[in-house]
């Protein structure tokens, strides 16, 4: 008949008619989103990359309305959304028509499952060893594209956006993992 069934659950908004970032509130919360860009599922949890608040939220896969996240990564608490204290636990992405940042990938090839996040505006990819145990304030276990977790220089080896190297990154927007666990 060509008609899509109505949505039965909303995440980040209170209903199907609302669309304001963070539900129009001044600060984000456990039940708000601003420019979600990617979703992944692992076990009984759903992971949403909330690019407007520079965080990754973890939701239980349950039914109900105005579902709240139970854990987060990239911010110290649910009510924070500002970009950037360079320590290896922040996610600085921005989603607009020119720069679509915020890719993520899960590596299920070996236990525990690993998570990789394109930390776009910090010019790096962050890797987390145990996808299941992420919590507020968790630091990445590895960084790709930078010398260490405290740096975000474009193409750090040269410092020039037009001079990439085989060990540096400039505005990575996506990541993927193959069946062998290769990033």
C-alpha positions in Angstrom: 0.0 0.0 0.0 3.1 2.3 0.1 2.3 3.7 3.6 4.9 3.4 6.2 3.8 2.3 9.7 4.0 4.9 12.4 7.0 5.1 14.7 6.5 3.4 18.0 9.4 5.0 19.9 11.3 8.3 19.8 14.8 8.8 21.0 16.0 12.4 21.6 12.6 14.0 21.1 9.3 13.7 22.9 7.2 13.0 19.8 7.3 12.8 16.0 6.6 16.5 15.5 9.5 17.8 17.6 12.9 18.5 16.1 14.7 21.1 18.2 18.3 20.2 19.3 18.2 19.0 22.9 14.4 19.3 22.8 14.9 23.1 22.9 16.6 23.0 26.3 19.7 25.1 27.2 21.7 22.0 28.1 21.7 18.4 26.8 20.4 15.6 29.0 20.3 11.8 29.1 17.1 11.9 26.9 18.1 14.6 24.4 20.1 14.6 21.1 21.5 17.2 18.8 22.5 16.1 15.3 22.8 12.3 15.8 24.9 10.9 13.0 25.5 7.1 13.6 24.0 4.2 15.4 25.4 0.8 16.4 23.9 -2.1 18.3 25.8 -4.5 20.7 24.0 -7.1 22.8 21.0 -5.4 24.5 22.3 -1.8 24.0 22.1 0.8 21.3 25.0 3.3 20.8 24.2 6.7 19.3 26.8 9.2 18.2 25.4 12.6 19.2 27.6 14.9 17.2 25.9 18.2 18.3 26.8 17.4 21.9 30.2 15.8 21.1 29.3 12.5 22.9 28.3 8.9 22.4 25.2 7.8 24.3 24.4 4.2 25.3 20.7 3.3 25.5 19.1 0.0 26.7 17.1 -1.6 23.9 13.7 -1.3 25.7 10.4 0.1 24.8 8.9 3.3 26.1 8.7 6.9 25.3 11.4 9.6 25.9 14.0 6.9 26.5 17.1 8.1 28.5 20.7 7.0 27.9 22.3 5.0 30.8 25.9 5.7 29.9 27.9 8.2 27.8 31.3 8.7 26.4 32.9 12.0 25.3 31.6 14.1 28.2 31.9 13.9 31.9 28.1 14.0 32.5 24.9 14.1 30.5 24.4 17.8 30.9 27.7 18.7 29.2 28.0 19.2 25.4 30.9 21.5 24.7 33.7 20.5 22.6 37.1 19.8 23.7 39.4 19.3 26.5 42.1 17.2 24.8 42.6 14.2 27.1 41.5 11.2 25.0 38.0 11.0 26.4 36.4 13.7 24.3 34.7 13.4 20.9 34.8 16.6 18.8 32.6 16.1 15.8 30.3 18.4 13.9 27.7 17.4 11.4 26.7 19.8 8.6 26.4 19.6 4.8 30.0 20.4 4.2 31.7 18.2 6.8 29.9 15.0 7.8 31.9 13.9 10.9 31.2 11.3 13.5 31.7 7.9 12.0 32.1 4.9 14.3 32.7 1.2 13.8 32.6 -1.9 16.1 35.2 -4.6 15.8 33.5 -7.9 16.8 36.4 -10.1 15.5 37.9 -10.7 19.0 36.5 -10.5 22.5 35.9 -8.0 23.9 34.4 -6.0 21.0 36.4 -2.8 20.2 34.9 0.6 19.3 36.5 3.1 16.9 35.3 6.7 16.7 36.3 9.2 14.1 37.1 12.2 16.3 36.8 14.5 13.3 37.7 17.9 14.5 40.5 16.6 16.6 42.0 15.0 13.5 42.2 11.5 14.9 40.5 8.2 15.4 40.0 7.0 19.0 40.0 3.3 19.9 38.4 1.8 22.9 39.4 -1.8 23.8 36.2 -2.9 25.5 33.0 -1.7 23.8 30.8 -3.0 26.6 32.4 -1.2 29.5 32.4 2.4 28.2 31.4 5.0 30.8 31.6 8.7 31.3 35.2 9.8 31.5 36.6 6.7 29.8 39.8 7.5 28.0 40.6 5.9 24.7 43.1 3.0 24.7 44.7 4.0 21.4 44.8 7.1 19.2 45.4 7.0 15.4 46.5 10.0 13.5 48.1 11.8 16.5 51.3 11.4 18.5 49.3 11.0 21.7 45.9 11.6 23.3 46.7 15.2 24.1 47.2 16.5 20.5 44.9 17.4 17.7 47.1 19.0 15.1 46.0 18.4 11.5 48.6 16.0 9.9 50.6 16.3 13.1 53.9 15.2 11.4 53.9 18.3 9.1 51.2 20.5 10.8 49.9 21.3 7.3 46.4 20.4 6.1 47.8 19.9 2.6 50.7 17.7 3.6 49.4 14.3 4.9 51.7 11.5 6.0 51.1 7.8 6.5 50.7 8.3 10.3 48.6 11.4 10.5 45.0 12.4 9.8 43.1 15.6 8.8 39.4 15.6 9.5 38.6 11.9 9.4 34.9 11.4 8.9 34.4 7.7 8.8 35.9 4.4 10.0 35.2 0.8 9.1 36.4 -2.6 10.3 36.6 -5.6 8.1 35.9 -9.2 9.1 39.5 -9.7 10.1 39.4 -6.8 12.6 41.5 -4.5 10.3 40.6 -0.8 10.6 
